[in-house]
Amino acid sequence: MKLVSIFHSHPSGNHPSGVDITNMSRLQESGLKSFQFIIWTIMDSETKDLNGFMILEDEIVQIEVIIKNSK
């Protein structure tokens, strides 16, 4: 099994908090391959809107999240 995303929700808003940014940076800098190119998926618990973020070239960038039904 391969880790592809870390998911969590915020009470409001779907962008990384200061704590998220710190954790994203720490995991990226850890050198552990399982955390390289990981997608951080954050959901607004009020609206259920999702956003995805990755660290690319030492910068946090927003990416499109597409959820498909595998049926």
N, CA, C and O atoms as a Maestro MAE file, in Angstrom:
{
 s_m_m2io_version
 :::
 2.0.0
}

f_m_ct {
 s_m_title
 :::
 protein
 m_atom[284] {
  # First column is atom index #
  i_m_mmod_type
  r_m_x_coord
  r_m_y_coord
  r_m_z_coord
  i_m_residue_number
  s_m_chain_name
  s_m_pdb_residue_name
  s_m_pdb_atom_name
  i_m_atomic_number
  :::
  1 25 0.844 -1.163 0.000 1 A "MET " " N  " 7
  2 3 0.000 0.000 0.000 1 A "MET " " CA " 6
  3 2 0.898 1.238 0.000 1 A "MET " " C  " 6
  4 15 1.934 1.269 0.664 1 A "MET " " O  " 8
  5 25 0.482 2.256 -0.756 2 A "LYS " " N  " 7
  6 3 1.257 3.484 -0.861 2 A "LYS " " CA " 6
  7 2 0.426 4.659 -0.359 2 A "LYS " " C  " 6
  8 15 -0.736 4.815 -0.734 2 A "LYS " " O  " 8
  9 25 1.029 5.479 0.491 3 A "LEU " " N  " 7
  10 3 0.381 6.683 0.991 3 A "LEU " " CA " 6
  11 2 0.369 7.716 -0.131 3 A "LEU " " C  " 6
  12 15 1.420 8.052 -0.677 3 A "LEU " " O  " 8
  13 25 -0.814 8.223 -0.477 4 A "VAL " " N  " 7
  14 3 -0.893 9.221 -1.545 4 A "VAL " " CA " 6
  15 2 -1.416 10.564 -1.053 4 A "VAL " " C  " 6
  16 15 -1.204 11.588 -1.703 4 A "VAL " " O  " 8
  17 25 -2.105 10.568 0.103 5 A "SER " " N  " 7
  18 3 -2.669 11.817 0.585 5 A "SER " " CA " 6
  19 2 -2.827 11.795 2.096 5 A "SER " " C  " 6
  20 15 -3.039 10.747 2.705 5 A "SER " " O  " 8
  21 25 -2.720 12.973 2.678 6 A "ILE " " N  " 7
  22 3 -3.074 13.186 4.077 6 A "ILE " " CA " 6
  23 2 -4.313 14.065 4.049 6 A "ILE " " C  " 6
  24 15 -4.288 15.173 3.512 6 A "ILE " " O  " 8
  25 25 -5.405 13.558 4.636 7 A "PHE " " N  " 7
  26 3 -6.690 14.253 4.591 7 A "PHE " " CA " 6
  27 2 -7.057 14.724 5.984 7 A "PHE " " C  " 6
  28 15 -6.864 14.002 6.962 7 A "PHE " " O  " 8
  29 25 -7.582 15.928 6.075 8 A "HIS " " N  " 7
  30 3 -8.201 16.392 7.310 8 A "HIS " " CA " 6
  31 2 -9.135 17.546 6.986 8 A "HIS " " C  " 6
  32 15 -9.129 18.071 5.873 8 A "HIS " " O  " 8
  33 25 -9.932 17.932 7.962 9 A "SER " " N  " 7
  34 3 -10.880 19.021 7.742 9 A "SER " " CA " 6
  35 2 -10.581 20.168 8.693 9 A "SER " " C  " 6
  36 15 -9.959 19.992 9.741 9 A "SER " " O  " 8
  37 25 -11.038 21.338 8.299 10 A "HIS " " N  " 7
  38 3 -10.964 22.536 9.132 10 A "HIS " " CA " 6
  39 2 -12.396 22.969 9.441 10 A "HIS " " C  " 6
  40 15 -13.297 22.717 8.641 10 A "HIS " " O  " 8
  41 25 -12.621 23.615 10.587 11 A "PRO " " N  " 7
  42 3 -13.973 24.085 10.920 11 A "PRO " " CA " 6
  43 2 -14.533 25.019 9.843 11 A "PRO " " C  " 6
  44 15 -15.724 24.977 9.532 11 A "PRO " " O  " 8
  45 25 -13.676 25.849 9.286 12 A "SER " " N  " 7
  46 3 -14.080 26.676 8.147 12 A "SER " " CA " 6
  47 2 -12.825 26.991 7.342 12 A "SER " " C  " 6
  48 15 -11.761 27.268 7.896 12 A "SER " " O  " 8
  49 25 -12.973 26.941 6.062 13 A "GLY " " N  " 7
  50 3 -11.839 27.168 5.167 13 A "GLY " " CA " 6
  51 2 -11.190 25.862 4.749 13 A "GLY " " C  " 6
  52 15 -11.235 24.869 5.475 13 A "GLY " " O  " 8
  53 25 -10.587 25.878 3.569 14 A "ASN " " N  " 7
  54 3 -9.947 24.669 3.047 14 A "ASN " " CA " 6
  55 2 -8.546 24.958 2.498 14 A "ASN " " C  " 6
  56 15 -8.137 24.428 1.465 14 A "ASN " " O  " 8
  57 25 -7.837 25.806 3.218 15 A "HIS " " N  " 7
  58 3 -6.452 26.121 2.882 15 A "HIS " " CA " 6
  59 2 -5.564 25.781 4.072 15 A "HIS " " C  " 6
  60 15 -6.049 25.743 5.203 15 A "HIS " " O  " 8
  61 25 -4.282 25.535 3.846 16 A "PRO " " N  " 7
  62 3 -3.393 25.140 4.940 16 A "PRO " " CA " 6
  63 2 -3.285 26.216 6.025 16 A "PRO " " C  " 6
  64 15 -3.121 27.401 5.734 16 A "PRO " " O  " 8
  65 25 -3.381 25.776 7.270 17 A "SER " " N  " 7
  66 3 -3.155 26.666 8.409 17 A "SER " " CA " 6
  67 2 -1.648 26.769 8.642 17 A "SER " " C  " 6
  68 15 -0.866 26.095 7.971 17 A "SER " " O  " 8
  69 25 -1.247 27.602 9.581 18 A "GLY " " N  " 7
  70 3 0.162 27.701 9.939 18 A "GLY " " CA " 6
  71 2 0.720 26.368 10.409 18 A "GLY " " C  " 6
  72 15 1.848 26.007 10.073 18 A "GLY " " O  " 8
  73 25 -0.077 25.630 11.191 19 A "VAL " " N  " 7
  74 3 0.340 24.303 11.665 19 A "VAL " " CA " 6
  75 2 0.488 23.349 10.484 19 A "VAL " " C  " 6
  76 15 1.445 22.577 10.425 19 A "VAL " " O  " 8
  77 25 -0.457 23.400 9.541 20 A "ASP " " N  " 7
  78 3 -0.366 22.547 8.345 20 A "ASP " " CA " 6
  79 2 0.926 22.825 7.581 20 A "ASP " " C  " 6
  80 15 1.632 21.900 7.182 20 A "ASP " " O  " 8
  81 25 1.222 24.090 7.384 21 A "ILE " " N  " 7
  82 3 2.413 24.471 6.618 21 A "ILE " " CA " 6
  83 2 3.676 23.968 7.314 21 A "ILE " " C  " 6
  84 15 4.589 23.463 6.662 21 A "ILE " " O  " 8
  85 25 3.726 24.108 8.642 22 A "THR " " N  " 7
  86 3 4.871 23.600 9.404 22 A "THR " " CA " 6
  87 2 5.008 22.096 9.229 22 A "THR " " C  " 6
  88 15 6.101 21.594 8.967 22 A "THR " " O  " 8
  89 25 3.892 21.373 9.375 23 A "ASN " " N  " 7
  90 3 3.930 19.910 9.240 23 A "ASN " " CA " 6
  91 2 4.284 19.477 7.822 23 A "ASN " " C  " 6
  92 15 5.037 18.522 7.631 23 A "ASN " " O  " 8
  93 25 3.743 20.176 6.830 24 A "MET " " N  " 7
  94 3 4.068 19.853 5.442 24 A "MET " " CA " 6
  95 2 5.577 20.003 5.210 24 A "MET " " C  " 6
  96 15 6.213 19.137 4.610 24 A "MET " " O  " 8
  97 25 6.125 21.098 5.687 25 A "SER " " N  " 7
  98 3 7.553 21.364 5.495 25 A "SER " " CA " 6
  99 2 8.412 20.338 6.228 25 A "SER " " C  " 6
  100 15 9.403 19.853 5.683 25 A "SER " " O  " 8
  101 25 8.036 20.010 7.455 26 A "ARG " " N  " 7
  102 3 8.815 19.030 8.231 26 A "ARG " " CA " 6
  103 2 8.841 17.669 7.540 26 A "ARG " " C  " 6
  104 15 9.896 17.044 7.435 26 A "ARG " " O  " 8
  105 25 7.683 17.212 7.071 27 A "LEU " " N  " 7
  106 3 7.643 15.911 6.405 27 A "LEU " " CA " 6
  107 2 8.422 15.931 5.096 27 A "LEU " " C  " 6
  108 15 9.107 14.964 4.763 27 A "LEU " " O  " 8
  109 25 8.321 17.022 4.359 28 A "GLN " " N  " 7
  110 3 9.060 17.143 3.098 28 A "GLN " " CA " 6
  111 2 10.566 17.112 3.360 28 A "GLN " " C  " 6
  112 15 11.320 16.477 2.623 28 A "GLN " " O  " 8
  113 25 10.991 17.801 4.413 29 A "GLU " " N  " 7
  114 3 12.417 17.897 4.730 29 A "GLU " " CA " 6
  115 2 12.951 16.655 5.436 29 A "GLU " " C  " 6
  116 15 14.163 16.510 5.594 29 A "GLU " " O  " 8
  117 25 12.063 15.758 5.863 30 A "SER " " N  " 7
  118 3 12.488 14.559 6.595 30 A "SER " " CA " 6
  119 2 13.307 13.609 5.720 30 A "SER " " C  " 6
  120 15 14.081 12.795 6.225 30 A "SER " " O  " 8
  121 25 13.126 13.724 4.415 31 A "GLY " " N  " 7
  122 3 13.845 12.842 3.504 31 A "GLY " " CA " 6
  123 2 13.190 11.481 3.321 31 A "GLY " " C  " 6
  124 15 13.678 10.658 2.548 31 A "GLY " " O  " 8
  125 25 12.084 11.236 4.027 32 A "LEU " " N  " 7
  126 3 11.380 9.962 3.875 32 A "LEU " " CA " 6
  127 2 10.661 9.944 2.533 32 A "LEU " " C  " 6
  128 15 9.845 10.822 2.253 32 A "LEU " " O  " 8
  129 25 10.954 8.964 1.718 33 A "LYS " " N  " 7
  130 3 10.383 8.905 0.368 33 A "LYS " " CA " 6
  131 2 8.864 8.810 0.381 33 A "LYS " " C  " 6
  132 15 8.210 9.287 -0.546 33 A "LYS " " O  " 8
  133 25 8.287 8.196 1.428 34 A "SER " " N  " 7
  134 3 6.827 8.046 1.462 34 A "SER " " CA " 6
  135 2 6.120 9.390 1.608 34 A "SER " " C  " 6
  136 15 4.915 9.472 1.367 34 A "SER " " O  " 8
  137 25 6.845 10.458 2.001 35 A "PHE " " N  " 7
  138 3 6.220 11.768 2.145 35 A "PHE " " CA " 6
  139 2 6.599 12.730 1.026 35 A "PHE " " C  " 6
  140 15 6.150 13.876 1.025 35 A "PHE " " O  " 8
  141 25 7.419 12.284 0.072 36 A "GLN " " N  " 7
  142 3 7.728 13.140 -1.067 36 A "GLN " " CA " 6
  143 2 6.553 13.104 -2.029 36 A "GLN " " C  " 6
  144 15 6.016 12.034 -2.316 36 A "GLN " " O  " 8
  145 25 6.162 14.230 -2.515 37 A "PHE " " N  " 7
  146 3 5.062 14.373 -3.472 37 A "PHE " " CA " 6
  147 2 3.720 13.944 -2.886 37 A "PHE " " C  " 6
  148 15 2.828 13.526 -3.623 37 A "PHE " " O  " 8
  149 25 3.571 14.045 -1.566 38 A "ILE " " N  " 7
  150 3 2.308 13.700 -0.916 38 A "ILE " " CA " 6
  151 2 1.304 14.831 -1.160 38 A "ILE " " C  " 6
  152 15 1.677 16.004 -1.211 38 A "ILE " " O  " 8
  153 25 0.055 14.472 -1.306 39 A "ILE " " N  " 7
  154 3 -1.018 15.454 -1.485 39 A "ILE " " CA " 6
  155 2 -1.671 15.696 -0.128 39 A "ILE " " C  " 6
  156 15 -2.074 14.751 0.551 39 A "ILE " " O  " 8
  157 25 -1.773 16.945 0.260 40 A "TRP " " N  " 7
  158 3 -2.485 17.323 1.481 40 A "TRP " " CA " 6
  159 2 -3.876 17.773 1.052 40 A "TRP " " C  " 6
  160 15 -4.032 18.802 0.396 40 A "TRP " " O  " 8
  161 25 -4.872 16.999 1.427 41 A "THR " " N  " 7
  162 3 -6.256 17.296 1.053 41 A "THR " " CA " 6
  163 2 -6.958 17.882 2.268 41 A "THR " " C  " 6
  164 15 -7.025 17.248 3.321 41 A "THR " " O  " 8
  165 25 -7.480 19.095 2.117 42 A "ILE " " N  " 7
  166 3 -8.112 19.796 3.231 42 A "ILE " " CA " 6
  167 2 -9.549 20.116 2.851 42 A "ILE " " C  " 6
  168 15 -9.814 20.665 1.781 42 A "ILE " " O  " 8
  169 25 -10.478 19.765 3.742 43 A "MET " " N  " 7
  170 3 -11.903 19.977 3.491 43 A "MET " " CA " 6
  171 2 -12.455 21.006 4.471 43 A "MET " " C  " 6
  172 15 -12.135 20.985 5.660 43 A "MET " " O  " 8
  173 25 -13.281 21.899 3.958 44 A "ASP " " N  " 7
  174 3 -14.050 22.816 4.796 44 A "ASP " " CA " 6
  175 2 -15.230 22.029 5.354 44 A "ASP " " C  " 6
  176 15 -16.089 21.596 4.585 44 A "ASP " " O  " 8
  177 25 -15.297 21.829 6.680 45 A "SER " " N  " 7
  178 3 -16.353 20.978 7.230 45 A "SER " " CA " 6
  179 2 -17.740 21.594 7.116 45 A "SER " " C  " 6
  180 15 -18.734 20.879 7.248 45 A "SER " " O  " 8
  181 25 -17.838 22.890 6.876 46 A "GLU " " N  " 7
  182 3 -19.152 23.511 6.688 46 A "GLU " " CA " 6
  183 2 -19.668 23.297 5.269 46 A "GLU " " C  " 6
  184 15 -20.806 22.868 5.077 46 A "GLU " " O  " 8
  185 25 -18.835 23.593 4.280 47 A "THR " " N  " 7
  186 3 -19.282 23.547 2.882 47 A "THR " " CA " 6
  187 2 -18.938 22.239 2.181 47 A "THR " " C  " 6
  188 15 -19.476 21.948 1.113 47 A "THR " " O  " 8
  189 25 -18.046 21.448 2.771 48 A "LYS " " N  " 7
  190 3 -17.550 20.182 2.200 48 A "LYS " " CA " 6
  191 2 -16.673 20.402 0.965 48 A "LYS " " C  " 6
  192 15 -16.396 19.450 0.235 48 A "LYS " " O  " 8
  193 25 -16.237 21.630 0.721 49 A "ASP " " N  " 7
  194 3 -15.330 21.919 -0.396 49 A "ASP " " CA " 6
  195 2 -13.933 21.400 -0.071 49 A "ASP " " C  " 6
  196 15 -13.458 21.524 1.058 49 A "ASP " " O  " 8
  197 25 -13.280 20.815 -1.080 50 A "LEU " " N  " 7
  198 3 -11.931 20.262 -0.923 50 A "LEU " " CA " 6
  199 2 -10.914 21.087 -1.690 50 A "LEU " " C  " 6
  200 15 -11.218 21.667 -2.732 50 A "LEU " " O  " 8
  201 25 -9.713 21.128 -1.160 51 A "ASN " " N  " 7
  202 3 -8.564 21.676 -1.868 51 A "ASN " " CA " 6
  203 2 -7.401 20.727 -1.662 51 A "ASN " " C  " 6
  204 15 -7.287 20.095 -0.612 51 A "ASN " " O  " 8
  205 25 -6.546 20.626 -2.650 52 A "GLY " " N  " 7
  206 3 -5.348 19.806 -2.539 52 A "GLY " " CA " 6
  207 2 -4.113 20.676 -2.648 52 A "GLY " " C  " 6
  208 15 -4.093 21.663 -3.383 52 A "GLY " " O  " 8
  209 25 -3.078 20.297 -1.904 53 A "PHE " " N  " 7
  210 3 -1.833 21.056 -1.896 53 A "PHE " " CA " 6
  211 2 -0.650 20.102 -1.899 53 A "PHE " " C  " 6
  212 15 -0.704 19.016 -1.323 53 A "PHE " " O  " 8
  213 25 0.415 20.529 -2.556 54 A "MET " " N  " 7
  214 3 1.679 19.778 -2.569 54 A "MET " " CA " 6
  215 2 2.821 20.772 -2.412 54 A "MET " " C  " 6
  216 15 2.666 21.966 -2.669 54 A "MET " " O  " 8
  217 25 3.964 20.258 -1.989 55 A "ILE " " N  " 7
  218 3 5.173 21.078 -1.995 55 A "ILE " " CA " 6
  219 2 5.965 20.681 -3.234 55 A "ILE " " C  " 6
  220 15 6.395 19.537 -3.380 55 A "ILE " " O  " 8
  221 25 6.146 21.648 -4.116 56 A "LEU " " N  " 7
  222 3 6.921 21.445 -5.342 56 A "LEU " " CA " 6
  223 2 7.985 22.532 -5.412 56 A "LEU " " C  " 6
  224 15 7.677 23.723 -5.368 56 A "LEU " " O  " 8
  225 25 9.227 22.112 -5.520 57 A "GLU " " N  " 7
  226 3 10.355 23.047 -5.569 57 A "GLU " " CA " 6
  227 2 10.311 24.020 -4.394 57 A "GLU " " C  " 6
  228 15 10.486 25.227 -4.563 57 A "GLU " " O  " 8
  229 25 10.071 23.470 -3.191 58 A "ASP " " N  " 7
  230 3 10.048 24.229 -1.930 58 A "ASP " " CA " 6
  231 2 8.933 25.269 -1.853 58 A "ASP " " C  " 6
  232 15 9.027 26.216 -1.073 58 A "ASP " " O  " 8
  233 25 7.901 25.107 -2.636 59 A "GLU " " N  " 7
  234 3 6.777 26.033 -2.610 59 A "GLU " " CA " 6
  235 2 5.479 25.239 -2.481 59 A "GLU " " C  " 6
  236 15 5.315 24.205 -3.130 59 A "GLU " " O  " 8
  237 25 4.558 25.720 -1.645 60 A "ILE " " N  " 7
  238 3 3.257 25.064 -1.513 60 A "ILE " " CA " 6
  239 2 2.383 25.528 -2.671 60 A "ILE " " C  " 6
  240 15 2.152 26.724 -2.851 60 A "ILE " " O  " 8
  241 25 1.901 24.564 -3.456 61 A "VAL " " N  " 7
  242 3 1.061 24.891 -4.602 61 A "VAL " " CA " 6
  243 2 -0.275 24.169 -4.475 61 A "VAL " " C  " 6
  244 15 -0.353 23.038 -3.996 61 A "VAL " " O  " 8
  245 25 -1.314 24.854 -4.917 62 A "GLN " " N  " 7
  246 3 -2.650 24.248 -4.911 62 A "GLN " " CA " 6
  247 2 -2.801 23.399 -6.164 62 A "GLN " " C  " 6
  248 15 -2.392 23.799 -7.254 62 A "GLN " " O  " 8
  249 25 -3.398 22.213 -5.993 63 A "ILE " " N  " 7
  250 3 -3.637 21.328 -7.127 63 A "ILE " " CA " 6
  251 2 -5.119 20.979 -7.182 63 A "ILE " " C  " 6
  252 15 -5.832 21.110 -6.187 63 A "ILE " " O  " 8
  253 25 -5.571 20.542 -8.327 64 A "GLU " " N  " 7
  254 3 -6.962 20.134 -8.492 64 A "GLU " " CA " 6
  255 2 -7.154 18.734 -7.905 64 A "GLU " " C  " 6
  256 15 -6.351 17.832 -8.149 64 A "GLU " " O  " 8
  257 25 -8.224 18.566 -7.131 65 A "VAL " " N  " 7
  258 3 -8.564 17.260 -6.564 65 A "VAL " " CA " 6
  259 2 -9.775 16.727 -7.318 65 A "VAL " " C  " 6
  260 15 -10.823 17.371 -7.356 65 A "VAL " " O  " 8
  261 25 -9.626 15.547 -7.918 66 A "ILE " " N  " 7
  262 3 -10.724 14.902 -8.639 66 A "ILE " " CA " 6
  263 2 -10.983 13.562 -7.971 66 A "ILE " " C  " 6
  264 15 -10.083 12.728 -7.864 66 A "ILE " " O  " 8
  265 25 -12.212 13.359 -7.522 67 A "ILE " " N  " 7
  266 3 -12.580 12.096 -6.884 67 A "ILE " " CA " 6
  267 2 -13.477 11.343 -7.845 67 A "ILE " " C  " 6
  268 15 -14.519 11.844 -8.269 67 A "ILE " " O  " 8
  269 25 -13.057 10.123 -8.187 68 A "LYS " " N  " 7
  270 3 -13.820 9.302 -9.122 68 A "LYS " " CA " 6
  271 2 -14.361 8.078 -8.410 68 A "LYS " " C  " 6
  272 15 -13.708 7.519 -7.529 68 A "LYS " " O  " 8
  273 25 -15.542 7.672 -8.794 69 A "ASN " " N  " 7
  274 3 -16.126 6.441 -8.293 69 A "ASN " " CA " 6
  275 2 -15.518 5.290 -9.080 69 A "ASN " " C  " 6
  276 15 -15.530 5.306 -10.311 69 A "ASN " " O  " 8
  277 25 -14.991 4.301 -8.388 70 A "SER " " N  " 7
  278 3 -14.309 3.197 -9.072 70 A "SER " " CA " 6
  279 2 -15.261 2.123 -9.575 70 A "SER " " C  " 6
  280 15 -14.810 1.113 -10.117 70 A "SER " " O  " 8
  281 25 -16.546 2.311 -9.413 71 A "LYS " " N  " 7
  282 3 -17.523 1.298 -9.855 71 A "LYS " " CA " 6
  283 2 -17.743 1.356 -11.339 71 A "LYS " " C  " 6
  284 15 -18.530 0.577 -11.877 71 A "LYS " " O  " 8
  :::
 }
 m_bond[283] {
  # First column is bond index #
  i_m_from
  i_m_to
  i_m_order
  :::
  1 1 2 1
  2 2 3 1
  3 3 4 2
  4 3 5 1
  5 5 6 1
  6 6 7 1
  7 7 8 2
  8 7 9 1
  9 9 10 1
  10 10 11 1
  11 11 12 2
  12 11 13 1
  13 13 14 1
  14 14 15 1
  15 15 16 2
  16 15 17 1
  17 17 18 1
  18 18 19 1
  19 19 20 2
  20 19 21 1
  21 21 22 1
  22 22 23 1
  23 23 24 2
  24 23 25 1
  25 25 26 1
  26 26 27 1
  27 27 28 2
  28 27 29 1
  29 29 30 1
  30 30 31 1
  31 31 32 2
  32 31 33 1
  33 33 34 1
  34 34 35 1
  35 35 36 2
  36 35 37 1
  37 37 38 1
  38 38 39 1
  39 39 40 2
  40 39 41 1
  41 41 42 1
  42 42 43 1
  43 43 44 2
  44 43 45 1
  45 45 46 1
  46 46 47 1
  47 47 48 2
  48 47 49 1
  49 49 50 1
  50 50 51 1
  51 51 52 2
  52 51 53 1
  53 53 54 1
  54 54 55 1
  55 55 56 2
  56 55 57 1
  57 57 58 1
  58 58 59 1
  59 59 60 2
  60 59 61 1
  61 61 62 1
  62 62 63 1
  63 63 64 2
  64 63 65 1
  65 65 66 1
  66 66 67 1
  67 67 68 2
  68 67 69 1
  69 69 70 1
  70 70 71 1
  71 71 72 2
  72 71 73 1
  73 73 74 1
  74 74 75 1
  75 75 76 2
  76 75 77 1
  77 77 78 1
  78 78 79 1
  79 79 80 2
  80 79 81 1
  81 81 82 1
  82 82 83 1
  83 83 84 2
  84 83 85 1
  85 85 86 1
  86 86 87 1
  87 87 88 2
  88 87 89 1
  89 89 90 1
  90 90 91 1
  91 91 92 2
  92 91 93 1
  93 93 94 1
  94 94 95 1
  95 95 96 2
  96 95 97 1
  97 97 98 1
  98 98 99 1
  99 99 100 2
  100 99 101 1
  101 101 102 1
  102 102 103 1
  103 103 104 2
  104 103 105 1
  105 105 106 1
  106 106 107 1
  107 107 108 2
  108 107 109 1
  109 109 110 1
  110 110 111 1
  111 111 112 2
  112 111 113 1
  113 113 114 1
  114 114 115 1
  115 115 116 2
  116 115 117 1
  117 117 118 1
  118 118 119 1
  119 119 120 2
  120 119 121 1
  121 121 122 1
  122 122 123 1
  123 123 124 2
  124 123 125 1
  125 125 126 1
  126 126 127 1
  127 127 128 2
  128 127 129 1
  129 129 130 1
  130 130 131 1
  131 131 132 2
  132 131 133 1
  133 133 134 1
  134 134 135 1
  135 135 136 2
  136 135 137 1
  137 137 138 1
  138 138 139 1
  139 139 140 2
  140 139 141 1
  141 141 142 1
  142 142 143 1
  143 143 144 2
  144 143 145 1
  145 145 146 1
  146 146 147 1
  147 147 148 2
  148 147 149 1
  149 149 150 1
  150 150 151 1
  151 151 152 2
  152 151 153 1
  153 153 154 1
  154 154 155 1
  155 155 156 2
  156 155 157 1
  157 157 158 1
  158 158 159 1
  159 159 160 2
  160 159 161 1
  161 161 162 1
  162 162 163 1
  163 163 164 2
  164 163 165 1
  165 165 166 1
  166 166 167 1
  167 167 168 2
  168 167 169 1
  169 169 170 1
  170 170 171 1
  171 171 172 2
  172 171 173 1
  173 173 174 1
  174 174 175 1
  175 175 176 2
  176 175 177 1
  177 177 178 1
  178 178 179 1
  179 179 180 2
  180 179 181 1
  181 181 182 1
  182 182 183 1
  183 183 184 2
  184 183 185 1
  185 185 186 1
  186 186 187 1
  187 187 188 2
  188 187 189 1
  189 189 190 1
  190 190 191 1
  191 191 192 2
  192 191 193 1
  193 193 194 1
  194 194 195 1
  195 195 196 2
  196 195 197 1
  197 197 198 1
  198 198 199 1
  199 199 200 2
  200 199 201 1
  201 201 202 1
  202 202 203 1
  203 203 204 2
  204 203 205 1
  205 205 206 1
  206 206 207 1
  207 207 208 2
  208 207 209 1
  209 209 210 1
  210 210 211 1
  211 211 212 2
  212 211 213 1
  213 213 214 1
  214 214 215 1
  215 215 216 2
  216 215 217 1
  217 217 218 1
  218 218 219 1
  219 219 220 2
  220 219 221 1
  221 221 222 1
  222 222 223 1
  223 223 224 2
  224 223 225 1
  225 225 226 1
  226 226 227 1
  227 227 228 2
  228 227 229 1
  229 229 230 1
  230 230 231 1
  231 231 232 2
  232 231 233 1
  233 233 234 1
  234 234 235 1
  235 235 236 2
  236 235 237 1
  237 237 238 1
  238 238 239 1
  239 239 240 2
  240 239 241 1
  241 241 242 1
  242 242 243 1
  243 243 244 2
  244 243 245 1
  245 245 246 1
  246 246 247 1
  247 247 248 2
  248 247 249 1
  249 249 250 1
  250 250 251 1
  251 251 252 2
  252 251 253 1
  253 253 254 1
  254 254 255 1
  255 255 256 2
  256 255 257 1
  257 257 258 1
  258 258 259 1
  259 259 260 2
  260 259 261 1
  261 261 262 1
  262 262 263 1
  263 263 264 2
  264 263 265 1
  265 265 266 1
  266 266 267 1
  267 267 268 2
  268 267 269 1
  269 269 270 1
  270 270 271 1
  271 271 272 2
  272 271 273 1
  273 273 274 1
  274 274 275 1
  275 275 276 2
  276 275 277 1
  277 277 278 1
  278 278 279 1
  279 279 280 2
  280 279 281 1
  281 281 282 1
  282 282 283 1
  283 283 284 2
  :::
 }
}
